[in-house]
Amino acid sequence: MEFRRLDIPDVILVLPSRFTDERGWLAETWSAARFAEAGIGLQFVQDNHSFSKSRGTVRALHFQLPPHEQAKLVRVVRGTAFDVAVDLRRGSPSYGRFASATLTAEGGEQLLIPAGFAHGFATLAPDTEVLYKVDGPYAPASEGGILWNDPDLAIPWPVKPEAAILSDKDRKLPRFAGFDSPFRFQTRS
């Protein structure tokens, strides 16, 4: 298993090893021991599974407010998705910036997104399925979000706004400029 830090070092692209033979392959997608060796001490409590039937489906940019914030480990098990994490931690050197990766079922890439980030993705293929582990349970009263295509964030989404398939709730999310972040950056000791 390989761990690659992205432009925002707290966002990590995880590349599981695949063991292949004539039958296919096997991959270890989560190991508490391997993650701990990489300095990542998360305890996941819930798995979520998302299905998007159309290319261009956007589910973004979501987070849960403290004290119910969540770290996520995201992977695509069918199709392809452009996955994004936006740093919402006040005091962070990367506050308001994003890191992104394309996740594919074929490649098995995973994106580790710490608590204090907004998360979202756009599907690049029909019938895309996304699985993600979270380290805290879903708390509906703590839901929050930022407008997916906010020009202030300048995320290069591979979907044009007029072609994006969004929920009504995601269309009405506020812009980043008006967001008073409750998340705080903590330096590592």
C-alpha positions, 0 to 999 in steps of 0.5 A, spaced: 500 500 500 502 506 497 500 513 501 502 519 496 500 526 499 497 531 495 498 538 494 495 539 501 499 534 505 493 532 509 489 529 503 492 523 501 492 518 495 492 511 497 494 506 492 492 499 494 497 493 492 493 488 487 495 481 487 493 478 480 493 471 477 489 468 472 482 469 476 483 476 477 486 480 483 485 481 490 487 488 494 487 490 501 483 496 501 483 498 509 488 496 514 489 499 521 496 497 522 498 499 515 495 506 516 498 507 523 505 505 520 503 511 515 502 515 521 494 515 520 490 513 526 483 513 524 477 508 527 472 508 522 465 507 524 461 507 518 461 505 510 457 509 505 455 506 498 453 511 493 450 510 486 450 515 480 446 512 474 448 518 469 455 521 467 455 528 470 452 527 477 455 532 482 455 530 489 458 536 493 461 540 497 459 536 503 461 536 510 459 535 518 459 541 523 463 540 529 462 536 534 460 531 528 466 532 523 468 526 519 474 524 516 473 519 509 476 514 505 473 514 498 474 509 493 470 508 486 468 500 485 464 501 479 466 507 474 470 513 475 469 520 479 473 526 480 474 527 487 475 533 491 477 536 498 476 543 500 480 545 506 475 549 511 480 549 517 481 556 519 489 557 520 491 552 515 496 554 510 491 551 505 485 554 507 480 555 502 484 551 497 482 544 494 486 537 492 483 533 487 484 526 484 481 522 479 478 515 482 477 509 478 474 502 479 480 499 474 485 503 478 483 502 485 485 509 488 482 511 494 482 519 497 483 520 504 480 526 506 481 529 514 475 532 518 475 539 517 474 538 509 468 539 504 468 533 500 465 532 493 465 528 487 463 528 479 461 522 476 465 521 469 462 515 467 455 512 467 453 507 473 458 510 478 459 507 485 462 510 490 464 507 497 467 511 503 468 509 510 467 515 515 470 516 522 464 518 525 456 517 524 452 521 520 448 527 524 443 530 519 443 536 524 450 537 523 450 537 515 453 543 511 455 545 504 459 549 500 456 551 492 460 546 488 462 551 482 463 557 487 468 561 482 472 563 488 474 556 489 476 555 482 475 547 482 476 545 475 470 540 475 470 536 468 462 537 468 460 544 465 454 547 470 449 547 465 450 539 464 451 537 472 446 533 475 445 536 482 440 535 488 435 541 489 439 541 496 446 542 492 444 547 487 442 552 493 448 551 497 452 557 500 458 560 497 465 560 500 466 567 501 460 567 506 462 561 510 464 562 517 468 556 518 468 552 525 473 548 523 480 549 526 487 547 523 491 544 529 499 543 527 502 536 528 507 536 534 
